[in-house]
Amino acid sequence: MNPLVDLNPNTPLQTVPFHLIQNEHYLSAFDKGIEWAEKDINTIILNTQVPNFENTIEALENSGELLD
């Protein structure tokens, strides 16, 4: 398991287990983050509701959290 993309680490306060991170984890984490961000953006694009601030701007702002 890649500790950079584990959304539920078994650590105090759900923090990233930094002691487990290896150099090879970074590239796959970026790839996974881009994949998740694309899904978030596609959800916004395919939304059939009338566009408004919440379902477009806020949704876009919250997309790709892993890459933050």
CHARMM-style PDB file with segment names, atoms N, HN, CA, C and O in Angstrom:
ATOM      1  N   MET     1       0.840  -1.181   0.000  1.00  0.00      PROA
ATOM      2  CA  MET     1       0.000   0.000   0.000  1.00  0.00      PROA
ATOM      3  C   MET     1       0.882   1.239   0.000  1.00  0.00      PROA
ATOM      4  O   MET     1       1.928   1.279   0.647  1.00  0.00      PROA
ATOM      5  N   ASN     2       0.440   2.237  -0.734  1.00  0.00      PROA
ATOM      6  HN  ASN     2      -0.410   2.204  -1.259  1.00  0.00      PROA
ATOM      7  CA  ASN     2       1.162   3.497  -0.805  1.00  0.00      PROA
ATOM      8  C   ASN     2       0.664   4.409   0.319  1.00  0.00      PROA
ATOM      9  O   ASN     2      -0.506   4.791   0.313  1.00  0.00      PROA
ATOM     10  N   PRO     3       1.513   4.765   1.276  1.00  0.00      PROA
ATOM     11  CA  PRO     3       1.054   5.575   2.404  1.00  0.00      PROA
ATOM     12  C   PRO     3       0.622   6.988   1.998  1.00  0.00      PROA
ATOM     13  O   PRO     3      -0.080   7.654   2.759  1.00  0.00      PROA
ATOM     14  N   LEU     4       1.024   7.448   0.832  1.00  0.00      PROA
ATOM     15  HN  LEU     4       1.594   6.907   0.214  1.00  0.00      PROA
ATOM     16  CA  LEU     4       0.626   8.785   0.386  1.00  0.00      PROA
ATOM     17  C   LEU     4      -0.817   8.832  -0.111  1.00  0.00      PROA
ATOM     18  O   LEU     4      -1.415   9.907  -0.153  1.00  0.00      PROA
ATOM     19  N   VAL     5      -1.379   7.698  -0.483  1.00  0.00      PROA
ATOM     20  HN  VAL     5      -0.893   6.825  -0.448  1.00  0.00      PROA
ATOM     21  CA  VAL     5      -2.759   7.679  -0.980  1.00  0.00      PROA
ATOM     22  C   VAL     5      -3.701   6.907  -0.067  1.00  0.00      PROA
ATOM     23  O   VAL     5      -4.871   6.725  -0.402  1.00  0.00      PROA
ATOM     24  N   ASP     6      -3.215   6.458   1.064  1.00  0.00      PROA
ATOM     25  HN  ASP     6      -2.264   6.606   1.336  1.00  0.00      PROA
ATOM     26  CA  ASP     6      -4.056   5.764   2.032  1.00  0.00      PROA
ATOM     27  C   ASP     6      -4.934   6.799   2.733  1.00  0.00      PROA
ATOM     28  O   ASP     6      -4.439   7.621   3.505  1.00  0.00      PROA
ATOM     29  N   LEU     7      -6.238   6.755   2.461  1.00  0.00      PROA
ATOM     30  HN  LEU     7      -6.640   6.088   1.834  1.00  0.00      PROA
ATOM     31  CA  LEU     7      -7.150   7.752   2.989  1.00  0.00      PROA
ATOM     32  C   LEU     7      -7.540   7.502   4.443  1.00  0.00      PROA
ATOM     33  O   LEU     7      -8.114   8.379   5.089  1.00  0.00      PROA
ATOM     34  N   ASN     8      -7.236   6.326   4.956  1.00  0.00      PROA
ATOM     35  HN  ASN     8      -6.770   5.614   4.431  1.00  0.00      PROA
ATOM     36  CA  ASN     8      -7.582   5.991   6.340  1.00  0.00      PROA
ATOM     37  C   ASN     8      -6.389   5.363   7.054  1.00  0.00      PROA
ATOM     38  O   ASN     8      -6.434   4.194   7.436  1.00  0.00      PROA
ATOM     39  N   PRO     9      -5.325   6.138   7.232  1.00  0.00      PROA
ATOM     40  CA  PRO     9      -4.155   5.541   7.899  1.00  0.00      PROA
ATOM     41  C   PRO     9      -4.462   5.233   9.363  1.00  0.00      PROA
ATOM     42  O   PRO     9      -5.190   5.972  10.025  1.00  0.00      PROA
ATOM     43  N   ASN    10      -3.913   4.165   9.842  1.00  0.00      PROA
ATOM     44  HN  ASN    10      -3.321   3.565   9.304  1.00  0.00      PROA
ATOM     45  CA  ASN    10      -4.109   3.766  11.233  1.00  0.00      PROA
ATOM     46  C   ASN    10      -3.020   4.426  12.088  1.00  0.00      PROA
ATOM     47  O   ASN    10      -2.148   3.760  12.646  1.00  0.00      PROA
ATOM     48  N   THR    11      -3.104   5.755  12.169  1.00  0.00      PROA
ATOM     49  HN  THR    11      -3.813   6.296  11.716  1.00  0.00      PROA
ATOM     50  CA  THR    11      -2.122   6.536  12.915  1.00  0.00      PROA
ATOM     51  C   THR    11      -2.863   7.517  13.819  1.00  0.00      PROA
ATOM     52  O   THR    11      -4.050   7.774  13.617  1.00  0.00      PROA
ATOM     53  N   PRO    12      -2.171   8.062  14.810  1.00  0.00      PROA
ATOM     54  CA  PRO    12      -2.820   9.068  15.657  1.00  0.00      PROA
ATOM     55  C   PRO    12      -3.292  10.258  14.807  1.00  0.00      PROA
ATOM     56  O   PRO    12      -2.539  10.779  13.984  1.00  0.00      PROA
ATOM     57  N   LEU    13      -4.516  10.668  15.010  1.00  0.00      PROA
ATOM     58  HN  LEU    13      -5.128  10.244  15.678  1.00  0.00      PROA
ATOM     59  CA  LEU    13      -5.116  11.808  14.322  1.00  0.00      PROA
ATOM     60  C   LEU    13      -5.178  11.636  12.809  1.00  0.00      PROA
ATOM     61  O   LEU    13      -5.308  12.616  12.076  1.00  0.00      PROA
ATOM     62  N   GLN    14      -5.086  10.392  12.340  1.00  0.00      PROA
ATOM     63  HN  GLN    14      -4.981   9.596  12.935  1.00  0.00      PROA
ATOM     64  CA  GLN    14      -5.183  10.077  10.909  1.00  0.00      PROA
ATOM     65  C   GLN    14      -4.123  10.804  10.075  1.00  0.00      PROA
ATOM     66  O   GLN    14      -4.390  11.199   8.939  1.00  0.00      PROA
ATOM     67  N   THR    15      -2.938  10.979  10.630  1.00  0.00      PROA
ATOM     68  HN  THR    15      -2.722  10.658  11.552  1.00  0.00      PROA
ATOM     69  CA  THR    15      -1.858  11.650   9.921  1.00  0.00      PROA
ATOM     70  C   THR    15      -1.160  10.686   8.974  1.00  0.00      PROA
ATOM     71  O   THR    15      -1.259   9.468   9.121  1.00  0.00      PROA
ATOM     72  N   VAL    16      -0.458  11.244   8.007  1.00  0.00      PROA
ATOM     73  HN  VAL    16      -0.377  12.234   7.888  1.00  0.00      PROA
ATOM     74  CA  VAL    16       0.301  10.426   7.061  1.00  0.00      PROA
ATOM     75  C   VAL    16       1.423   9.720   7.823  1.00  0.00      PROA
ATOM     76  O   VAL    16       2.130  10.353   8.607  1.00  0.00      PROA
ATOM     77  N   PRO    17       1.591   8.421   7.602  1.00  0.00      PROA
ATOM     78  CA  PRO    17       2.679   7.708   8.276  1.00  0.00      PROA
ATOM     79  C   PRO    17       4.011   7.988   7.557  1.00  0.00      PROA
ATOM     80  O   PRO    17       4.472   7.185   6.746  1.00  0.00      PROA
ATOM     81  N   PHE    18       4.607   9.122   7.866  1.00  0.00      PROA
ATOM     82  HN  PHE    18       4.233   9.775   8.525  1.00  0.00      PROA
ATOM     83  CA  PHE    18       5.801   9.575   7.163  1.00  0.00      PROA
ATOM     84  C   PHE    18       6.945   8.562   7.198  1.00  0.00      PROA
ATOM     85  O   PHE    18       7.735   8.491   6.257  1.00  0.00      PROA
ATOM     86  N   HSD    19       7.037   7.803   8.238  1.00  0.00      PROA
ATOM     87  HN  HSD    19       6.395   7.861   9.003  1.00  0.00      PROA
ATOM     88  CA  HSD    19       8.129   6.833   8.358  1.00  0.00      PROA
ATOM     89  C   HSD    19       8.023   5.697   7.338  1.00  0.00      PROA
ATOM     90  O   HSD    19       8.990   4.962   7.140  1.00  0.00      PROA
ATOM     91  N   LEU    20       6.872   5.544   6.693  1.00  0.00      PROA
ATOM     92  HN  LEU    20       6.087   6.142   6.854  1.00  0.00      PROA
ATOM     93  CA  LEU    20       6.688   4.482   5.699  1.00  0.00      PROA
ATOM     94  C   LEU    20       6.886   4.956   4.263  1.00  0.00      PROA
ATOM     95  O   LEU    20       6.931   4.133   3.348  1.00  0.00      PROA
ATOM     96  N   ILE    21       7.005   6.257   4.047  1.00  0.00      PROA
ATOM     97  HN  ILE    21       6.969   6.926   4.790  1.00  0.00      PROA
ATOM     98  CA  ILE    21       7.088   6.799   2.692  1.00  0.00      PROA
ATOM     99  C   ILE    21       8.462   6.521   2.094  1.00  0.00      PROA
ATOM    100  O   ILE    21       9.496   6.762   2.718  1.00  0.00      PROA
ATOM    101  N   GLN    22       8.441   6.011   0.875  1.00  0.00      PROA
ATOM    102  HN  GLN    22       7.602   5.815   0.369  1.00  0.00      PROA
ATOM    103  CA  GLN    22       9.660   5.728   0.117  1.00  0.00      PROA
ATOM    104  C   GLN    22       9.612   6.552  -1.173  1.00  0.00      PROA
ATOM    105  O   GLN    22       8.538   6.985  -1.592  1.00  0.00      PROA
ATOM    106  N   ASN    23      10.755   6.766  -1.795  1.00  0.00      PROA
ATOM    107  HN  ASN    23      11.628   6.415  -1.455  1.00  0.00      PROA
ATOM    108  CA  ASN    23      10.816   7.563  -3.025  1.00  0.00      PROA
ATOM    109  C   ASN    23       9.877   7.039  -4.110  1.00  0.00      PROA
ATOM    110  O   ASN    23       9.262   7.828  -4.827  1.00  0.00      PROA
ATOM    111  N   GLU    24       9.764   5.746  -4.234  1.00  0.00      PROA
ATOM    112  HN  GLU    24      10.264   5.106  -3.651  1.00  0.00      PROA
ATOM    113  CA  GLU    24       8.939   5.171  -5.298  1.00  0.00      PROA
ATOM    114  C   GLU    24       7.440   5.418  -5.088  1.00  0.00      PROA
ATOM    115  O   GLU    24       6.655   5.197  -6.011  1.00  0.00      PROA
ATOM    116  N   HSD    25       7.032   5.859  -3.926  1.00  0.00      PROA
ATOM    117  HN  HSD    25       7.669   6.039  -3.177  1.00  0.00      PROA
ATOM    118  CA  HSD    25       5.616   6.136  -3.664  1.00  0.00      PROA
ATOM    119  C   HSD    25       5.135   7.424  -4.334  1.00  0.00      PROA
ATOM    120  O   HSD    25       3.943   7.564  -4.611  1.00  0.00      PROA
ATOM    121  N   TYR    26       6.037   8.358  -4.594  1.00  0.00      PROA
ATOM    122  HN  TYR    26       7.005   8.244  -4.369  1.00  0.00      PROA
ATOM    123  CA  TYR    26       5.624   9.670  -5.089  1.00  0.00      PROA
ATOM    124  C   TYR    26       4.987   9.619  -6.472  1.00  0.00      PROA
ATOM    125  O   TYR    26       3.914  10.190  -6.665  1.00  0.00      PROA
ATOM    126  N   LEU    27       5.606   8.964  -7.426  1.00  0.00      PROA
ATOM    127  HN  LEU    27       6.478   8.500  -7.269  1.00  0.00      PROA
ATOM    128  CA  LEU    27       5.086   8.941  -8.787  1.00  0.00      PROA
ATOM    129  C   LEU    27       3.704   8.302  -8.844  1.00  0.00      PROA
ATOM    130  O   LEU    27       2.805   8.829  -9.500  1.00  0.00      PROA
ATOM    131  N   SER    28       3.528   7.181  -8.168  1.00  0.00      PROA
ATOM    132  HN  SER    28       4.258   6.753  -7.635  1.00  0.00      PROA
ATOM    133  CA  SER    28       2.217   6.532  -8.192  1.00  0.00      PROA
ATOM    134  C   SER    28       1.165   7.379  -7.467  1.00  0.00      PROA
ATOM    135  O   SER    28      -0.010   7.352  -7.832  1.00  0.00      PROA
ATOM    136  N   ALA    29       1.583   8.131  -6.444  1.00  0.00      PROA
ATOM    137  HN  ALA    29       2.537   8.153  -6.147  1.00  0.00      PROA
ATOM    138  CA  ALA    29       0.652   9.024  -5.739  1.00  0.00      PROA
ATOM    139  C   ALA    29       0.209  10.165  -6.648  1.00  0.00      PROA
ATOM    140  O   ALA    29      -0.968  10.528  -6.650  1.00  0.00      PROA
ATOM    141  N   PHE    30       1.136  10.738  -7.422  1.00  0.00      PROA
ATOM    142  HN  PHE    30       2.092  10.443  -7.421  1.00  0.00      PROA
ATOM    143  CA  PHE    30       0.763  11.784  -8.378  1.00  0.00      PROA
ATOM    144  C   PHE    30      -0.191  11.236  -9.425  1.00  0.00      PROA
ATOM    145  O   PHE    30      -1.185  11.880  -9.762  1.00  0.00      PROA
ATOM    146  N   ASP    31       0.105  10.053  -9.939  1.00  0.00      PROA
ATOM    147  HN  ASP    31       0.912   9.530  -9.666  1.00  0.00      PROA
ATOM    148  CA  ASP    31      -0.776   9.431 -10.937  1.00  0.00      PROA
ATOM    149  C   ASP    31      -2.174   9.211 -10.371  1.00  0.00      PROA
ATOM    150  O   ASP    31      -3.167   9.505 -11.037  1.00  0.00      PROA
ATOM    151  N   LYS    32      -2.256   8.697  -9.154  1.00  0.00      PROA
ATOM    152  HN  LYS    32      -1.450   8.458  -8.614  1.00  0.00      PROA
ATOM    153  CA  LYS    32      -3.549   8.451  -8.508  1.00  0.00      PROA
ATOM    154  C   LYS    32      -4.262   9.778  -8.236  1.00  0.00      PROA
ATOM    155  O   LYS    32      -5.477   9.870  -8.414  1.00  0.00      PROA
ATOM    156  N   GLY    33      -3.535  10.790  -7.815  1.00  0.00      PROA
ATOM    157  HN  GLY    33      -2.549  10.715  -7.671  1.00  0.00      PROA
ATOM    158  CA  GLY    33      -4.128  12.103  -7.565  1.00  0.00      PROA
ATOM    159  C   GLY    33      -4.708  12.714  -8.829  1.00  0.00      PROA
ATOM    160  O   GLY    33      -5.791  13.298  -8.795  1.00  0.00      PROA
ATOM    161  N   ILE    34      -4.003  12.587  -9.934  1.00  0.00      PROA
ATOM    162  HN  ILE    34      -3.123  12.112  -9.961  1.00  0.00      PROA
ATOM    163  CA  ILE    34      -4.510  13.091 -11.221  1.00  0.00      PROA
ATOM    164  C   ILE    34      -5.746  12.312 -11.635  1.00  0.00      PROA
ATOM    165  O   ILE    34      -6.716  12.896 -12.117  1.00  0.00      PROA
ATOM    166  N   GLU    35      -5.720  11.007 -11.452  1.00  0.00      PROA
ATOM    167  HN  GLU    35      -4.932  10.533 -11.060  1.00  0.00      PROA
ATOM    168  CA  GLU    35      -6.872  10.163 -11.786  1.00  0.00      PROA
ATOM    169  C   GLU    35      -8.102  10.595 -10.977  1.00  0.00      PROA
ATOM    170  O   GLU    35      -9.191  10.743 -11.533  1.00  0.00      PROA
ATOM    171  N   TRP    36      -7.928  10.795  -9.676  1.00  0.00      PROA
ATOM    172  HN  TRP    36      -7.044  10.675  -9.225  1.00  0.00      PROA
ATOM    173  CA  TRP    36      -9.045  11.204  -8.814  1.00  0.00      PROA
ATOM    174  C   TRP    36      -9.532  12.605  -9.176  1.00  0.00      PROA
ATOM    175  O   TRP    36     -10.734  12.868  -9.145  1.00  0.00      PROA
ATOM    176  N   ALA    37      -8.609  13.506  -9.519  1.00  0.00      PROA
ATOM    177  HN  ALA    37      -7.632  13.292  -9.544  1.00  0.00      PROA
ATOM    178  CA  ALA    37      -8.994  14.868  -9.902  1.00  0.00      PROA
ATOM    179  C   ALA    37      -9.800  14.850 -11.199  1.00  0.00      PROA
ATOM    180  O   ALA    37     -10.774  15.590 -11.334  1.00  0.00      PROA
ATOM    181  N   GLU    38      -9.403  14.014 -12.145  1.00  0.00      PROA
ATOM    182  HN  GLU    38      -8.611  13.413 -12.035  1.00  0.00      PROA
ATOM    183  CA  GLU    38     -10.163  13.892 -13.395  1.00  0.00      PROA
ATOM    184  C   GLU    38     -11.574  13.386 -13.127  1.00  0.00      PROA
ATOM    185  O   GLU    38     -12.526  13.853 -13.752  1.00  0.00      PROA
ATOM    186  N   LYS    39     -11.721  12.439 -12.208  1.00  0.00      PROA
ATOM    187  HN  LYS    39     -10.948  12.060 -11.701  1.00  0.00      PROA
ATOM    188  CA  LYS    39     -13.054  11.948 -11.852  1.00  0.00      PROA
ATOM    189  C   LYS    39     -13.888  13.056 -11.223  1.00  0.00      PROA
ATOM    190  O   LYS    39     -15.073  13.196 -11.524  1.00  0.00      PROA
ATOM    191  N   ASP    40     -13.265  13.843 -10.347  1.00  0.00      PROA
ATOM    192  HN  ASP    40     -12.302  13.729 -10.102  1.00  0.00      PROA
ATOM    193  CA  ASP    40     -13.972  14.963  -9.714  1.00  0.00      PROA
ATOM    194  C   ASP    40     -14.457  15.961 -10.770  1.00  0.00      PROA
ATOM    195  O   ASP    40     -15.599  16.418 -10.715  1.00  0.00      PROA
ATOM    196  N   ILE    41     -13.603  16.291 -11.715  1.00  0.00      PROA
ATOM    197  HN  ILE    41     -12.676  15.920 -11.759  1.00  0.00      PROA
ATOM    198  CA  ILE    41     -13.957  17.260 -12.751  1.00  0.00      PROA
ATOM    199  C   ILE    41     -15.028  16.692 -13.670  1.00  0.00      PROA
ATOM    200  O   ILE    41     -15.935  17.418 -14.077  1.00  0.00      PROA
ATOM    201  N   ASN    42     -14.942  15.411 -14.004  1.00  0.00      PROA
ATOM    202  HN  ASN    42     -14.205  14.821 -13.674  1.00  0.00      PROA
ATOM    203  CA  ASN    42     -15.979  14.793 -14.835  1.00  0.00      PROA
ATOM    204  C   ASN    42     -17.327  14.785 -14.127  1.00  0.00      PROA
ATOM    205  O   ASN    42     -18.365  14.919 -14.775  1.00  0.00      PROA
ATOM    206  N   THR    43     -17.325  14.632 -12.813  1.00  0.00      PROA
ATOM    207  HN  THR    43     -16.482  14.523 -12.287  1.00  0.00      PROA
ATOM    208  CA  THR    43     -18.568  14.711 -12.050  1.00  0.00      PROA
ATOM    209  C   THR    43     -19.187  16.090 -12.190  1.00  0.00      PROA
ATOM    210  O   THR    43     -20.404  16.213 -12.325  1.00  0.00      PROA
ATOM    211  N   ILE    44     -18.365  17.123 -12.159  1.00  0.00      PROA
ATOM    212  HN  ILE    44     -17.376  17.022 -12.049  1.00  0.00      PROA
ATOM    213  CA  ILE    44     -18.856  18.496 -12.336  1.00  0.00      PROA
ATOM    214  C   ILE    44     -19.413  18.674 -13.748  1.00  0.00      PROA
ATOM    215  O   ILE    44     -20.490  19.243 -13.927  1.00  0.00      PROA
ATOM    216  N   ILE    45     -18.691  18.195 -14.733  1.00  0.00      PROA
ATOM    217  HN  ILE    45     -17.816  17.732 -14.587  1.00  0.00      PROA
ATOM    218  CA  ILE    45     -19.105  18.338 -16.133  1.00  0.00      PROA
ATOM    219  C   ILE    45     -20.428  17.624 -16.403  1.00  0.00      PROA
ATOM    220  O   ILE    45     -21.290  18.146 -17.110  1.00  0.00      PROA
ATOM    221  N   LEU    46     -20.581  16.431 -15.837  1.00  0.00      PROA
ATOM    222  HN  LEU    46     -19.880  16.007 -15.262  1.00  0.00      PROA
ATOM    223  CA  LEU    46     -21.764  15.613 -16.111  1.00  0.00      PROA
ATOM    224  C   LEU    46     -22.957  15.938 -15.216  1.00  0.00      PROA
ATOM    225  O   LEU    46     -24.015  15.323 -15.347  1.00  0.00      PROA
ATOM    226  N   ASN    47     -22.797  16.889 -14.316  1.00  0.00      PROA
ATOM    227  HN  ASN    47     -21.937  17.389 -14.209  1.00  0.00      PROA
ATOM    228  CA  ASN    47     -23.879  17.277 -13.418  1.00  0.00      PROA
ATOM    229  C   ASN    47     -25.023  17.888 -14.229  1.00  0.00      PROA
ATOM    230  O   ASN    47     -24.814  18.834 -14.989  1.00  0.00      PROA
ATOM    231  N   THR    48     -26.209  17.356 -14.069  1.00  0.00      PROA
ATOM    232  HN  THR    48     -26.380  16.588 -13.452  1.00  0.00      PROA
ATOM    233  CA  THR    48     -27.363  17.828 -14.843  1.00  0.00      PROA
ATOM    234  C   THR    48     -28.124  18.962 -14.171  1.00  0.00      PROA
ATOM    235  O   THR    48     -29.071  19.499 -14.746  1.00  0.00      PROA
ATOM    236  N   GLN    49     -27.724  19.328 -12.969  1.00  0.00      PROA
ATOM    237  HN  GLN    49     -26.955  18.892 -12.501  1.00  0.00      PROA
ATOM    238  CA  GLN    49     -28.375  20.444 -12.278  1.00  0.00      PROA
ATOM    239  C   GLN    49     -27.983  21.762 -12.944  1.00  0.00      PROA
ATOM    240  O   GLN    49     -26.974  21.848 -13.644  1.00  0.00      PROA
ATOM    241  N   VAL    50     -28.799  22.777 -12.712  1.00  0.00      PROA
ATOM    242  HN  VAL    50     -29.619  22.708 -12.143  1.00  0.00      PROA
ATOM    243  CA  VAL    50     -28.471  24.107 -13.198  1.00  0.00      PROA
ATOM    244  C   VAL    50     -27.166  24.543 -12.525  1.00  0.00      PROA
ATOM    245  O   VAL    50     -27.059  24.479 -11.300  1.00  0.00      PROA
ATOM    246  N   PRO    51     -26.175  24.986 -13.305  1.00  0.00      PROA
ATOM    247  CA  PRO    51     -24.913  25.395 -12.700  1.00  0.00      PROA
ATOM    248  C   PRO    51     -25.110  26.554 -11.726  1.00  0.00      PROA
ATOM    249  O   PRO    51     -25.835  27.508 -12.006  1.00  0.00      PROA
ATOM    250  N   ASN    52     -24.448  26.444 -10.579  1.00  0.00      PROA
ATOM    251  HN  ASN    52     -23.859  25.669 -10.352  1.00  0.00      PROA
ATOM    252  CA  ASN    52     -24.450  27.527  -9.605  1.00  0.00      PROA
ATOM    253  C   ASN    52     -23.086  27.535  -8.925  1.00  0.00      PROA
ATOM    254  O   ASN    52     -22.220  26.717  -9.237  1.00  0.00      PROA
ATOM    255  N   PHE    53     -22.908  28.453  -8.010  1.00  0.00      PROA
ATOM    256  HN  PHE    53     -23.611  29.117  -7.757  1.00  0.00      PROA
ATOM    257  CA  PHE    53     -21.613  28.593  -7.350  1.00  0.00      PROA
ATOM    258  C   PHE    53     -21.209  27.306  -6.634  1.00  0.00      PROA
ATOM    259  O   PHE    53     -20.059  26.875  -6.721  1.00  0.00      PROA
ATOM    260  N   GLU    54     -22.148  26.704  -5.937  1.00  0.00      PROA
ATOM    261  HN  GLU    54     -23.082  27.054  -5.867  1.00  0.00      PROA
ATOM    262  CA  GLU    54     -21.847  25.516  -5.136  1.00  0.00      PROA
ATOM    263  C   GLU    54     -21.467  24.313  -5.995  1.00  0.00      PROA
ATOM    264  O   GLU    54     -20.472  23.643  -5.716  1.00  0.00      PROA
ATOM    265  N   ASN    55     -22.251  24.032  -7.040  1.00  0.00      PROA
ATOM    266  HN  ASN    55     -23.059  24.576  -7.267  1.00  0.00      PROA
ATOM    267  CA  ASN    55     -21.992  22.808  -7.807  1.00  0.00      PROA
ATOM    268  C   ASN    55     -20.973  22.993  -8.933  1.00  0.00      PROA
ATOM    269  O   ASN    55     -20.680  22.043  -9.659  1.00  0.00      PROA
ATOM    270  N   THR    56     -20.432  24.196  -9.086  1.00  0.00      PROA
ATOM    271  HN  THR    56     -20.670  24.968  -8.496  1.00  0.00      PROA
ATOM    272  CA  THR    56     -19.363  24.378 -10.070  1.00  0.00      PROA
ATOM    273  C   THR    56     -18.096  24.923  -9.408  1.00  0.00      PROA
ATOM    274  O   THR    56     -17.077  24.233  -9.356  1.00  0.00      PROA
ATOM    275  N   ILE    57     -18.154  26.124  -8.915  1.00  0.00      PROA
ATOM    276  HN  ILE    57     -18.982  26.684  -8.957  1.00  0.00      PROA
ATOM    277  CA  ILE    57     -16.955  26.760  -8.362  1.00  0.00      PROA
ATOM    278  C   ILE    57     -16.464  26.036  -7.104  1.00  0.00      PROA
ATOM    279  O   ILE    57     -15.286  25.692  -7.006  1.00  0.00      PROA
ATOM    280  N   GLU    58     -17.352  25.809  -6.160  1.00  0.00      PROA
ATOM    281  HN  GLU    58     -18.309  26.088  -6.240  1.00  0.00      PROA
ATOM    282  CA  GLU    58     -16.944  25.109  -4.935  1.00  0.00      PROA
ATOM    283  C   GLU    58     -16.503  23.681  -5.237  1.00  0.00      PROA
ATOM    284  O   GLU    58     -15.518  23.199  -4.678  1.00  0.00      PROA
ATOM    285  N   ALA    59     -17.229  23.013  -6.115  1.00  0.00      PROA
ATOM    286  HN  ALA    59     -18.030  23.405  -6.569  1.00  0.00      PROA
ATOM    287  CA  ALA    59     -16.867  21.636  -6.468  1.00  0.00      PROA
ATOM    288  C   ALA    59     -15.497  21.599  -7.141  1.00  0.00      PROA
ATOM    289  O   ALA    59     -14.696  20.704  -6.874  1.00  0.00      PROA
ATOM    290  N   LEU    60     -15.230  22.561  -8.005  1.00  0.00      PROA
ATOM    291  HN  LEU    60     -15.880  23.288  -8.222  1.00  0.00      PROA
ATOM    292  CA  LEU    60     -13.926  22.622  -8.661  1.00  0.00      PROA
ATOM    293  C   LEU    60     -12.829  22.933  -7.647  1.00  0.00      PROA
ATOM    294  O   LEU    60     -11.743  22.356  -7.705  1.00  0.00      PROA
ATOM    295  N   GLU    61     -13.109  23.835  -6.728  1.00  0.00      PROA
ATOM    296  HN  GLU    61     -13.991  24.304  -6.681  1.00  0.00      PROA
ATOM    297  CA  GLU    61     -12.130  24.185  -5.681  1.00  0.00      PROA
ATOM    298  C   GLU    61     -11.803  22.965  -4.817  1.00  0.00      PROA
ATOM    299  O   GLU    61     -10.662  22.823  -4.377  1.00  0.00      PROA
ATOM    300  N   ASN    62     -12.756  22.098  -4.568  1.00  0.00      PROA
ATOM    301  HN  ASN    62     -13.682  22.213  -4.925  1.00  0.00      PROA
ATOM    302  CA  ASN    62     -12.542  20.928  -3.715  1.00  0.00      PROA
ATOM    303  C   ASN    62     -12.043  19.710  -4.488  1.00  0.00      PROA
ATOM    304  O   ASN    62     -11.740  18.680  -3.885  1.00  0.00      PROA
ATOM    305  N   SER    63     -11.957  19.812  -5.789  1.00  0.00      PROA
ATOM    306  HN  SER    63     -12.204  20.648  -6.278  1.00  0.00      PROA
ATOM    307  CA  SER    63     -11.499  18.661  -6.586  1.00  0.00      PROA
ATOM    308  C   SER    63      -9.990  18.492  -6.436  1.00  0.00      PROA
ATOM    309  O   SER    63      -9.270  19.451  -6.159  1.00  0.00      PROA
ATOM    310  N   GLY    64      -9.534  17.287  -6.620  1.00  0.00      PROA
ATOM    311  HN  GLY    64     -10.119  16.507  -6.845  1.00  0.00      PROA
ATOM    312  CA  GLY    64      -8.110  17.008  -6.588  1.00  0.00      PROA
ATOM    313  C   GLY    64      -7.434  17.233  -5.255  1.00  0.00      PROA
ATOM    314  O   GLY    64      -6.281  17.662  -5.207  1.00  0.00      PROA
ATOM    315  N   GLU    65      -8.136  16.948  -4.175  1.00  0.00      PROA
ATOM    316  HN  GLU    65      -9.073  16.599  -4.214  1.00  0.00      PROA
ATOM    317  CA  GLU    65      -7.586  17.182  -2.836  1.00  0.00      PROA
ATOM    318  C   GLU    65      -6.271  16.455  -2.592  1.00  0.00      PROA
ATOM    319  O   GLU    65      -5.394  16.972  -1.900  1.00  0.00      PROA
ATOM    320  N   LEU    66      -6.131  15.273  -3.150  1.00  0.00      PROA
ATOM    321  HN  LEU    66      -6.843  14.853  -3.713  1.00  0.00      PROA
ATOM    322  CA  LEU    66      -4.902  14.508  -2.931  1.00  0.00      PROA
ATOM    323  C   LEU    66      -3.689  15.269  -3.464  1.00  0.00      PROA
ATOM    324  O   LEU    66      -2.597  15.164  -2.907  1.00  0.00      PROA
ATOM    325  N   LEU    67      -3.876  16.028  -4.529  1.00  0.00      PROA
ATOM    326  HN  LEU    67      -4.764  16.114  -4.982  1.00  0.00      PROA
ATOM    327  CA  LEU    67      -2.754  16.767  -5.108  1.00  0.00      PROA
ATOM    328  C   LEU    67      -2.372  17.985  -4.280  1.00  0.00      PROA
ATOM    329  O   LEU    67      -1.286  18.538  -4.456  1.00  0.00      PROA
ATOM    330  N   ASP    68      -3.250  18.406  -3.383  1.00  0.00      PROA
ATOM    331  HN  ASP    68      -4.132  17.956  -3.241  1.00  0.00      PROA
ATOM    332  CA  ASP    68      -2.912  19.532  -2.514  1.00  0.00      PROA
ATOM    333  C   ASP    68      -1.855  19.107  -1.528  1.00  0.00      PROA
ATOM    334  OT1 ASP    68      -1.426  19.910  -0.699  1.00  0.00      PROA
TER     335      ASP     68
END
